[in-house]
Amino acid sequence: MGWSAKRELAKINYHIHTDAIKQHLVPPELTPQQVSVIYAGEADVLNMVLFGTTAAAWREANPDLKGNIRDYATINELICLSNMENINAVLINEGLPQRERLIKLNKIAIQQMSVLQEVENRKLLR
């Protein structure tokens, strides 16, 4: 699969992730602005896990680039992001606090990116 197909996969998995947030992290009495802060915070959990930065910090560091950090992700990062969205949805459903999810997801992302890079390196050596 090419980069754009993997980006679409990540977008689809985003819905799995946001549904878990909606079901388990968003109290009904919040205002739309408060709700958007929760969603942005959870997106930044994944951004920190995978890219080591928040969306706002990335935009500040890259003012000339259009789009967002995920639009500039590598294929391996998009694969890992898709996996992290699914895993985070499971962890949210299980009731794990955000701090614990961040630590667990970071360890998983490091392991997955290492495996993906190894696979890519093997292909390049052939």
N, CA, C and O atoms as a GROMACS GRO file, in nm:
protein
  504
    1MET      N    1   0.085  -0.119   0.000
    1MET     CA    2   0.000   0.000   0.000
    1MET      C    3   0.088   0.124   0.000
    1MET      O    4   0.195   0.126   0.062
    2GLY      N    5   0.042   0.225  -0.070
    2GLY     CA    6   0.116   0.350  -0.075
    2GLY      C    7   0.084   0.440   0.042
    2GLY      O    8   0.000   0.410   0.127
    3TRP      N    9   0.155   0.555   0.043
    3TRP     CA   10   0.139   0.651   0.153
    3TRP      C   11  -0.005   0.696   0.166
    3TRP      O   12  -0.058   0.696   0.278
    4SER      N   13  -0.072   0.733   0.058
    4SER     CA   14  -0.209   0.787   0.068
    4SER      C   15  -0.308   0.681   0.118
    4SER      O   16  -0.401   0.714   0.191
    5ALA      N   17  -0.287   0.556   0.080
    5ALA     CA   18  -0.375   0.450   0.129
    5ALA      C   19  -0.357   0.431   0.279
    5ALA      O   20  -0.454   0.410   0.351
    6LYS      N   21  -0.234   0.438   0.325
    6LYS     CA   22  -0.208   0.424   0.468
    6LYS      C   23  -0.262   0.545   0.546
    6LYS      O   24  -0.307   0.531   0.659
    7ARG      N   25  -0.257   0.663   0.483
    7ARG     CA   26  -0.313   0.782   0.548
    7ARG      C   27  -0.464   0.765   0.561
    7ARG      O   28  -0.522   0.804   0.662
    8GLU      N   29  -0.529   0.708   0.460
    8GLU     CA   30  -0.673   0.682   0.467
    8GLU      C   31  -0.705   0.579   0.575
    8GLU      O   32  -0.805   0.592   0.646
    9LEU      N   33  -0.621   0.476   0.588
    9LEU     CA   34  -0.639   0.377   0.693
    9LEU      C   35  -0.631   0.443   0.830
    9LEU      O   36  -0.711   0.414   0.919
   10ALA      N   37  -0.535   0.531   0.847
   10ALA     CA   38  -0.521   0.603   0.974
   10ALA      C   39  -0.645   0.688   1.001
   10ALA      O   40  -0.689   0.698   1.115
   11LYS      N   41  -0.702   0.748   0.897
   11LYS     CA   42  -0.823   0.828   0.914
   11LYS      C   43  -0.941   0.740   0.957
   11LYS      O   44  -1.022   0.780   1.041
   12ILE      N   45  -0.950   0.621   0.900
   12ILE     CA   46  -1.058   0.528   0.937
   12ILE      C   47  -1.043   0.485   1.082
   12ILE      O   48  -1.141   0.485   1.158
   13ASN      N   49  -0.922   0.450   1.121
   13ASN     CA   50  -0.898   0.410   1.260
   13ASN      C   51  -0.920   0.525   1.356
   13ASN      O   52  -0.949   0.503   1.474
   14TYR      N   53  -0.906   0.645   1.308
   14TYR     CA   54  -0.934   0.764   1.388
   14TYR      C   55  -1.077   0.757   1.443
   14TYR      O   56  -1.101   0.798   1.557
   15HIS      N   57  -1.171   0.706   1.364
   15HIS     CA   58  -1.310   0.696   1.409
   15HIS      C   59  -1.326   0.596   1.523
   15HIS      O   60  -1.406   0.617   1.614
   16ILE      N   61  -1.250   0.488   1.518
   16ILE     CA   62  -1.251   0.391   1.628
   16ILE      C   63  -1.201   0.459   1.755
   16ILE      O   64  -1.256   0.442   1.863
   17HIS      N   65  -1.095   0.536   1.739
   17HIS     CA   66  -1.035   0.608   1.851
   17HIS      C   67  -1.131   0.713   1.908
   17HIS      O   68  -1.152   0.720   2.029
   18THR      N   69  -1.189   0.794   1.821
   18THR     CA   70  -1.277   0.901   1.870
   18THR      C   71  -1.406   0.845   1.930
   18THR      O   72  -1.463   0.907   2.020
   19ASP      N   73  -1.451   0.731   1.883
   19ASP     CA   74  -1.570   0.671   1.943
   19ASP      C   75  -1.541   0.629   2.087
   19ASP      O   76  -1.626   0.648   2.175
   20ALA      N   77  -1.424   0.573   2.112
   20ALA     CA   78  -1.386   0.535   2.249
   20ALA      C   79  -1.379   0.659   2.338
   20ALA      O   80  -1.423   0.657   2.453
   21ILE      N   81  -1.325   0.767   2.284
   21ILE     CA   82  -1.318   0.893   2.359
   21ILE      C   83  -1.459   0.941   2.392
   21ILE      O   84  -1.488   0.976   2.506
   22LYS      N   85  -1.545   0.941   2.292
   22LYS     CA   86  -1.684   0.987   2.310
   22LYS      C   87  -1.756   0.903   2.416
   22LYS      O   88  -1.827   0.957   2.501
   23GLN      N   89  -1.739   0.772   2.409
   23GLN     CA   90  -1.811   0.681   2.498
   23GLN      C   91  -1.759   0.684   2.642
   23GLN      O   92  -1.836   0.663   2.735
   24HIS      N   93  -1.629   0.710   2.660
   24HIS     CA   94  -1.569   0.691   2.792
   24HIS      C   95  -1.506   0.814   2.855
   24HIS      O   96  -1.484   0.816   2.976
   25LEU      N   97  -1.478   0.918   2.777
   25LEU     CA   98  -1.405   1.032   2.832
   25LEU      C   99  -1.482   1.164   2.827
   25LEU      O  100  -1.440   1.262   2.888
   26VAL      N  101  -1.592   1.168   2.754
   26VAL     CA  102  -1.664   1.294   2.736
   26VAL      C  103  -1.796   1.291   2.814
   26VAL      O  104  -1.892   1.227   2.773
   27PRO      N  105  -1.799   1.362   2.927
   27PRO     CA  106  -1.926   1.371   3.001
   27PRO      C  107  -2.028   1.452   2.921
   27PRO      O  108  -1.991   1.547   2.853
   28PRO      N  109  -2.154   1.417   2.929
   28PRO     CA  110  -2.256   1.484   2.846
   28PRO      C  111  -2.277   1.631   2.880
   28PRO      O  112  -2.328   1.706   2.796
   29GLU      N  113  -2.238   1.675   2.998
   29GLU     CA  114  -2.265   1.814   3.039
   29GLU      C  115  -2.161   1.914   2.989
   29GLU      O  116  -2.173   2.033   3.018
   30LEU      N  117  -2.061   1.869   2.915
   30LEU     CA  118  -1.958   1.960   2.867
   30LEU      C  119  -2.005   2.042   2.748
   30LEU      O  120  -2.091   2.001   2.670
   31THR      N  121  -1.945   2.159   2.736
   31THR     CA  122  -1.972   2.245   2.620
   31THR      C  123  -1.895   2.190   2.500
   31THR      O  124  -1.801   2.113   2.518
   32PRO      N  125  -1.935   2.227   2.379
   32PRO     CA  126  -1.859   2.182   2.260
   32PRO      C  127  -1.711   2.219   2.267
   32PRO      O  128  -1.626   2.142   2.222
   33GLN      N  129  -1.680   2.334   2.321
   33GLN     CA  130  -1.540   2.375   2.332
   33GLN      C  131  -1.464   2.284   2.429
   33GLN      O  132  -1.350   2.246   2.402
   34GLN      N  133  -1.526   2.248   2.539
   34GLN     CA  134  -1.462   2.157   2.635
   34GLN      C  135  -1.442   2.018   2.573
   34GLN      O  136  -1.341   1.952   2.595
   35VAL      N  137  -1.541   1.976   2.496
   35VAL     CA  138  -1.531   1.846   2.429
   35VAL      C  139  -1.414   1.846   2.330
   35VAL      O  140  -1.339   1.750   2.324
   36SER      N  141  -1.400   1.954   2.255
   36SER     CA  142  -1.291   1.960   2.157
   36SER      C  143  -1.155   1.958   2.225
   36SER      O  144  -1.059   1.906   2.168
   37VAL      N  145  -1.145   2.012   2.346
   37VAL     CA  146  -1.019   2.007   2.421
   37VAL      C  147  -0.985   1.862   2.457
   37VAL      O  148  -0.868   1.822   2.451
   38ILE      N  149  -1.085   1.784   2.493
   38ILE     CA  150  -1.062   1.643   2.526
   38ILE      C  151  -1.013   1.567   2.403
   38ILE      O  152  -0.917   1.491   2.411
   39TYR      N  153  -1.080   1.587   2.289
   39TYR     CA  154  -1.038   1.519   2.167
   39TYR      C  155  -0.896   1.560   2.126
   39TYR      O  156  -0.815   1.476   2.088
   40ALA      N  157  -0.867   1.689   2.134
   40ALA     CA  158  -0.733   1.738   2.098
   40ALA      C  159  -0.628   1.681   2.193
   40ALA      O  160  -0.518   1.647   2.150
   41GLY      N  161  -0.661   1.672   2.319
   41GLY     CA  162  -0.568   1.614   2.417
   41GLY      C  163  -0.536   1.469   2.387
   41GLY      O  164  -0.422   1.426   2.399
   42GLU      N  165  -0.638   1.395   2.347
   42GLU     CA  166  -0.616   1.254   2.312
   42GLU      C  167  -0.538   1.241   2.181
   42GLU      O  168  -0.456   1.150   2.167
   43ALA      N  169  -0.564   1.328   2.086
   43ALA     CA  170  -0.485   1.327   1.961
   43ALA      C  171  -0.339   1.358   1.993
   43ALA      O  172  -0.248   1.299   1.934
   44ASP      N  173  -0.317   1.450   2.087
   44ASP     CA  174  -0.181   1.484   2.124
   44ASP      C  175  -0.112   1.373   2.203
   44ASP      O  176   0.011   1.365   2.203
   45VAL      N  177  -0.188   1.288   2.271
   45VAL     CA  178  -0.127   1.170   2.333
   45VAL      C  179  -0.060   1.088   2.223
   45VAL      O  180   0.055   1.048   2.238
   46LEU      N  181  -0.132   1.065   2.114
   46LEU     CA  182  -0.076   0.986   2.004
   46LEU      C  183   0.038   1.061   1.936
   46LEU      O  184   0.138   1.000   1.898
   47ASN      N  185   0.024   1.193   1.920
   47ASN     CA  186   0.132   1.272   1.861
   47ASN      C  187   0.259   1.263   1.946
   47ASN      O  188   0.369   1.248   1.892
   48MET      N  189   0.245   1.274   2.077
   48MET     CA  190   0.360   1.264   2.166
   48MET      C  191   0.423   1.126   2.160
   48MET      O  192   0.545   1.112   2.156
   49VAL      N  193   0.338   1.024   2.161
   49VAL     CA  194   0.386   0.886   2.156
   49VAL      C  195   0.468   0.861   2.031
   49VAL      O  196   0.575   0.800   2.037
   50LEU      N  197   0.419   0.907   1.919
   50LEU     CA  198   0.480   0.873   1.790
   50LEU      C  199   0.581   0.977   1.741
   50LEU      O  200   0.688   0.942   1.692
   51PHE      N  201   0.546   1.105   1.754
   51PHE     CA  202   0.629   1.211   1.697
   51PHE      C  203   0.710   1.288   1.801
   51PHE      O  204   0.801   1.363   1.767
   52GLY      N  205   0.676   1.270   1.928
   52GLY     CA  206   0.748   1.339   2.034
   52GLY      C  207   0.713   1.485   2.049
   52GLY      O  208   0.788   1.561   2.110
   53THR      N  209   0.600   1.526   1.993
   53THR     CA  210   0.558   1.666   2.000
   53THR      C  211   0.407   1.675   1.990
   53THR      O  212   0.341   1.581   1.944
   54THR      N  213   0.353   1.787   2.032
   54THR     CA  214   0.209   1.811   2.017
   54THR      C  215   0.182   1.874   1.881
   54THR      O  216   0.274   1.921   1.814
   55ALA      N  217   0.057   1.875   1.841
   55ALA     CA  218   0.019   1.938   1.714
   55ALA      C  219   0.053   2.087   1.714
   55ALA      O  220   0.105   2.140   1.616
   56ALA      N  221   0.024   2.154   1.825
   56ALA     CA  222   0.051   2.299   1.834
   56ALA      C  223   0.201   2.328   1.826
   56ALA      O  224   0.242   2.421   1.756
   57ALA      N  225   0.280   2.251   1.895
   57ALA     CA  226   0.426   2.271   1.891
   57ALA      C  227   0.481   2.244   1.751
   57ALA      O  228   0.570   2.315   1.704
   58TRP      N  229   0.426   2.141   1.684
   58TRP     CA  230   0.471   2.112   1.548
   58TRP      C  231   0.436   2.227   1.453
   58TRP      O  232   0.518   2.270   1.372
   59ARG      N  233   0.312   2.278   1.465
   59ARG     CA  234   0.271   2.391   1.379
   59ARG      C  235   0.360   2.513   1.403
   59ARG      O  236   0.399   2.582   1.309
   60GLU      N  237   0.392   2.538   1.529
   60GLU     CA  238   0.479   2.651   1.562
   60GLU      C  239   0.619   2.634   1.504
   60GLU      O  240   0.680   2.730   1.458
   61ALA      N  241   0.668   2.512   1.507
   61ALA     CA  242   0.801   2.483   1.453
   61ALA      C  243   0.804   2.476   1.301
   61ALA      O  244   0.911   2.484   1.241
   62ASN      N  245   0.686   2.459   1.238
   62ASN     CA  246   0.678   2.442   1.092
   62ASN      C  247   0.573   2.536   1.032
   62ASN      O  248   0.478   2.489   0.970
   63PRO      N  249   0.589   2.668   1.049
   63PRO     CA  250   0.485   2.761   1.006
   63PRO      C  251   0.462   2.764   0.854
   63PRO      O  252   0.355   2.805   0.809
   64ASP      N  253   0.559   2.721   0.777
   64ASP     CA  254   0.546   2.725   0.631
   64ASP      C  255   0.482   2.600   0.572
   64ASP      O  256   0.452   2.596   0.452
   65LEU      N  257   0.460   2.498   0.654
   65LEU     CA  258   0.401   2.374   0.603
   65LEU      C  259   0.249   2.378   0.616
   65LEU      O  260   0.196   2.426   0.716
   66LYS      N  261   0.182   2.328   0.516
   66LYS     CA  262   0.035   2.320   0.518
   66LYS      C  263  -0.006   2.187   0.581
   66LYS      O  264   0.072   2.091   0.580
   67GLY      N  265  -0.126   2.182   0.636
   67GLY     CA  266  -0.175   2.057   0.693
   67GLY      C  267  -0.128   2.039   0.837
   67GLY      O  268  -0.103   2.135   0.909
   68ASN      N  269  -0.117   1.912   0.875
   68ASN     CA  270  -0.076   1.883   1.012
   68ASN      C  271   0.037   1.781   1.012
   68ASN      O  272   0.078   1.731   0.908
   69ILE      N  273   0.086   1.752   1.130
   69ILE     CA  274   0.202   1.664   1.147
   69ILE      C  275   0.181   1.528   1.080
   69ILE      O  276   0.274   1.470   1.025
   70ARG      N  277   0.059   1.479   1.085
   70ARG     CA  278   0.030   1.347   1.030
   70ARG      C  279   0.038   1.345   0.877
   70ARG      O  280   0.063   1.241   0.816
   71ASP      N  281   0.016   1.461   0.816
   71ASP     CA  282   0.027   1.471   0.670
   71ASP      C  283   0.170   1.454   0.623
   71ASP      O  284   0.194   1.427   0.505
   72TYR      N  285   0.266   1.468   0.713
   72TYR     CA  286   0.408   1.458   0.679
   72TYR      C  287   0.471   1.330   0.736
   72TYR      O  288   0.593   1.314   0.733
   73ALA      N  289   0.388   1.242   0.786
   73ALA     CA  290   0.437   1.116   0.844
   73ALA      C  291   0.486   1.022   0.736
   73ALA      O  292   0.439   1.024   0.622
   74THR      N  293   0.581   0.938   0.773
   74THR     CA  294   0.630   0.834   0.682
   74THR      C  295   0.527   0.721   0.679
   74THR      O  296   0.434   0.717   0.760
   75ILE      N  297   0.545   0.630   0.586
   75ILE     CA  298   0.456   0.514   0.578
   75ILE      C  299   0.463   0.434   0.708
   75ILE      O  300   0.360   0.391   0.760
   76ASN      N  301   0.583   0.413   0.760
   76ASN     CA  302   0.597   0.339   0.885
   76ASN      C  303   0.528   0.411   1.001
   76ASN      O  304   0.463   0.347   1.084
   77GLU      N  305   0.540   0.541   1.005
   77GLU     CA  306   0.472   0.618   1.111
   77GLU      C  307   0.320   0.607   1.098
   77GLU      O  308   0.250   0.599   1.199
   78LEU      N  309   0.270   0.606   0.975
   78LEU     CA  310   0.126   0.592   0.956
   78LEU      C  311   0.076   0.454   0.997
   78LEU      O  312  -0.032   0.440   1.053
   79ILE      N  313   0.156   0.352   0.968
   79ILE     CA  314   0.119   0.217   1.013
   79ILE      C  315   0.113   0.214   1.165
   79ILE      O  316   0.016   0.165   1.223
   80CYS      N  317   0.215   0.267   1.228
   80CYS     CA  318   0.222   0.269   1.374
   80CYS      C  319   0.109   0.355   1.432
   80CYS      O  320   0.048   0.316   1.531
   81LEU      N  321   0.082   0.469   1.371
   81LEU     CA  322  -0.026   0.556   1.418
   81LEU      C  323  -0.160   0.484   1.415
   81LEU      O  324  -0.239   0.492   1.509
   82SER      N  325  -0.184   0.413   1.307
   82SER     CA  326  -0.308   0.336   1.295
   82SER      C  327  -0.319   0.234   1.408
   82SER      O  328  -0.425   0.217   1.468
   83ASN      N  329  -0.208   0.166   1.436
   83ASN     CA  330  -0.206   0.070   1.545
   83ASN      C  331  -0.227   0.139   1.680
   83ASN      O  332  -0.301   0.088   1.764
   84MET      N  333  -0.162   0.253   1.700
   84MET     CA  334  -0.174   0.326   1.827
   84MET      C  335  -0.318   0.374   1.851
   84MET      O  336  -0.366   0.374   1.964
   85GLU      N  337  -0.386   0.415   1.744
   85GLU     CA  338  -0.526   0.457   1.759
   85GLU      C  339  -0.612   0.341   1.808
   85GLU      O  340  -0.695   0.358   1.897
   86ASN      N  341  -0.590   0.225   1.751
   86ASN     CA  342  -0.667   0.107   1.794
   86ASN      C  343  -0.633   0.066   1.936
   86ASN      O  344  -0.722   0.038   2.016
   87ILE      N  345  -0.505   0.062   1.967
   87ILE     CA  346  -0.463   0.021   2.101
   87ILE      C  347  -0.512   0.122   2.204
   87ILE      O  348  -0.560   0.084   2.311
   88ASN      N  349  -0.500   0.251   2.173
   88ASN     CA  350  -0.547   0.353   2.268
   88ASN      C  351  -0.697   0.341   2.290
   88ASN      O  352  -0.745   0.360   2.402
   89ALA      N  353  -0.772   0.311   2.185
   89ALA     CA  354  -0.917   0.292   2.201
   89ALA      C  355  -0.946   0.177   2.298
   89ALA      O  356  -1.035   0.188   2.382
   90VAL      N  357  -0.871   0.068   2.287
   90VAL     CA  358  -0.888  -0.045   2.378
   90VAL      C  359  -0.854  -0.003   2.521
   90VAL      O  360  -0.928  -0.034   2.614
   91LEU      N  361  -0.744   0.069   2.538
   91LEU     CA  362  -0.702   0.112   2.672
   91LEU      C  363  -0.801   0.211   2.732
   91LEU      O  364  -0.826   0.208   2.853
   92ILE      N  365  -0.858   0.298   2.650
   92ILE     CA  366  -0.963   0.390   2.697
   92ILE      C  367  -1.083   0.309   2.742
   92ILE      O  368  -1.138   0.334   2.849
   93ASN      N  369  -1.124   0.214   2.660
   93ASN     CA  370  -1.238   0.128   2.695
   93ASN      C  371  -1.215   0.052   2.825
   93ASN      O  372  -1.309   0.024   2.899
   94GLU      N  373  -1.088   0.020   2.854
   94GLU     CA  374  -1.055  -0.051   2.977
   94GLU      C  375  -1.043   0.042   3.098
   94GLU      O  376  -1.027  -0.003   3.211
   95GLY      N  377  -1.051   0.173   3.073
   95GLY     CA  378  -1.048   0.269   3.182
   95GLY      C  379  -0.910   0.311   3.230
   95GLY      O  380  -0.898   0.369   3.338
   96LEU      N  381  -0.806   0.284   3.153
   96LEU     CA  382  -0.671   0.326   3.194
   96LEU      C  383  -0.659   0.478   3.190
   96LEU      O  384  -0.702   0.541   3.094
   97PRO      N  385  -0.600   0.537   3.292
   97PRO     CA  386  -0.579   0.682   3.292
   97PRO      C  387  -0.484   0.723   3.179
   97PRO      O  388  -0.402   0.644   3.133
   98GLN      N  389  -0.497   0.848   3.136
   98GLN     CA  390  -0.418   0.897   3.022
   98GLN      C  391  -0.268   0.880   3.043
   98GLN      O  392  -0.198   0.838   2.951
   99ARG      N  393  -0.219   0.912   3.160
   99ARG     CA  394  -0.074   0.901   3.187
   99ARG      C  395  -0.026   0.758   3.166
   99ARG      O  396   0.080   0.736   3.107
  100GLU      N  397  -0.101   0.661   3.215
  100GLU     CA  398  -0.063   0.520   3.199
  100GLU      C  399  -0.070   0.479   3.052
  100GLU      O  400   0.014   0.404   3.004
  101ARG      N  401  -0.172   0.528   2.982
  101ARG     CA  402  -0.185   0.497   2.839
  101ARG      C  403  -0.066   0.553   2.762
  101ARG      O  404  -0.012   0.486   2.674
  102LEU      N  405  -0.026   0.676   2.794
  102LEU     CA  406   0.085   0.740   2.725
  102LEU      C  407   0.213   0.658   2.741
  102LEU      O  408   0.285   0.636   2.644
  103ILE      N  409   0.240   0.614   2.861
  103ILE     CA  410   0.361   0.536   2.887
  103ILE      C  411   0.356   0.402   2.812
  103ILE      O  412   0.453   0.363   2.747
  104LYS      N  413   0.244   0.334   2.823
  104LYS     CA  414   0.228   0.204   2.758
  104LYS      C  415   0.235   0.218   2.605
  104LYS      O  416   0.304   0.140   2.539
  105LEU      N  417   0.166   0.316   2.551
  105LEU     CA  418   0.166   0.337   2.406
  105LEU      C  419   0.304   0.375   2.355
  105LEU      O  420   0.343   0.332   2.246
  106ASN      N  421   0.378   0.454   2.432
  106ASN     CA  422   0.512   0.493   2.389
  106ASN      C  423   0.602   0.371   2.376
  106ASN      O  424   0.676   0.358   2.279
  107LYS      N  425   0.596   0.281   2.474
  107LYS     CA  426   0.677   0.159   2.468
  107LYS      C  427   0.638   0.074   2.346
  107LYS      O  428   0.725   0.020   2.278
  108ILE      N  429   0.508   0.064   2.320
  108ILE     CA  430   0.462  -0.014   2.206
  108ILE      C  431   0.505   0.051   2.075
  108ILE      O  432   0.548  -0.018   1.982
  109ALA      N  433   0.493   0.183   2.067
  109ALA     CA  434   0.531   0.254   1.944
  109ALA      C  435   0.680   0.238   1.915
  109ALA      O  436   0.718   0.216   1.800
  110ILE      N  437   0.762   0.248   2.017
  110ILE     CA  438   0.906   0.231   1.998
  110ILE      C  439   0.935   0.091   1.944
  110ILE      O  440   1.014   0.075   1.851
  111GLN      N  441   0.871  -0.008   2.001
  111GLN     CA  442   0.891  -0.146   1.957
  111GLN      C  443   0.842  -0.165   1.813
  111GLN      O  444   0.911  -0.226   1.732
  112GLN      N  445   0.723  -0.112   1.782
  112GLN     CA  446   0.669  -0.128   1.647
  112GLN      C  447   0.752  -0.054   1.543
  112GLN      O  448   0.778  -0.108   1.435
  113MET      N  449   0.795   0.067   1.574
  113MET     CA  450   0.876   0.142   1.478
  113MET      C  451   1.009   0.071   1.455
  113MET      O  452   1.061   0.072   1.343
  114SER      N  453   1.063   0.010   1.557
  114SER     CA  454   1.188  -0.066   1.543
  114SER      C  455   1.168  -0.184   1.448
  114SER      O  456   1.250  -0.208   1.360
  115VAL      N  457   1.059  -0.257   1.466
  115VAL     CA  458   1.029  -0.372   1.380
  115VAL      C  459   1.006  -0.324   1.236
  115VAL      O  460   1.059  -0.383   1.142
  116LEU      N  461   0.928  -0.220   1.219
  116LEU     CA  462   0.899  -0.169   1.084
  116LEU      C  463   1.026  -0.122   1.014
  116LEU      O  464   1.042  -0.144   0.895
  117GLN      N  465   1.115  -0.057   1.089
  117GLN     CA  466   1.241  -0.012   1.030
  117GLN      C  467   1.329  -0.130   0.992
  117GLN      O  468   1.396  -0.128   0.889
  118GLU      N  469   1.329  -0.233   1.076
  118GLU     CA  470   1.405  -0.355   1.047
  118GLU      C  471   1.357  -0.420   0.918
  118GLU      O  472   1.437  -0.460   0.833
  119VAL      N  473   1.226  -0.429   0.903
  119VAL     CA  474   1.167  -0.487   0.781
  119VAL      C  475   1.207  -0.404   0.660
  119VAL      O  476   1.245  -0.458   0.556
  120GLU      N  477   1.198  -0.273   0.673
  120GLU     CA  478   1.235  -0.184   0.563
  120GLU      C  479   1.382  -0.199   0.528
  120GLU      O  480   1.417  -0.202   0.410
  121ASN      N  481   1.468  -0.209   0.627
  121ASN     CA  482   1.612  -0.226   0.603
  121ASN      C  483   1.641  -0.357   0.532
  121ASN      O  484   1.727  -0.363   0.444
  122ARG      N  485   1.571  -0.464   0.571
  122ARG     CA  486   1.590  -0.595   0.506
  122ARG      C  487   1.552  -0.586   0.358
  122ARG      O  488   1.621  -0.643   0.273
  123LYS      N  489   1.445  -0.516   0.329
  123LYS     CA  490   1.401  -0.502   0.189
  123LYS      C  491   1.503  -0.423   0.109
  123LYS      O  492   1.528  -0.454  -0.008
  124LEU      N  493   1.563  -0.322   0.171
  124LEU     CA  494   1.663  -0.242   0.101
  124LEU      C  495   1.790  -0.320   0.074
  124LEU      O  496   1.860  -0.292  -0.024
  125LEU      N  497   1.822  -0.417   0.158
  125LEU     CA  498   1.943  -0.496   0.139
  125LEU      C  499   1.929  -0.599   0.029
  125LEU      O  500   2.030  -0.648  -0.022
  126ARG      N  501   1.809  -0.634  -0.010
  126ARG     CA  502   1.787  -0.735  -0.114
  126ARG      C  503   1.818  -0.683  -0.250
  126ARG      O  504   1.805  -0.756  -0.348
   0.00000   0.00000   0.00000
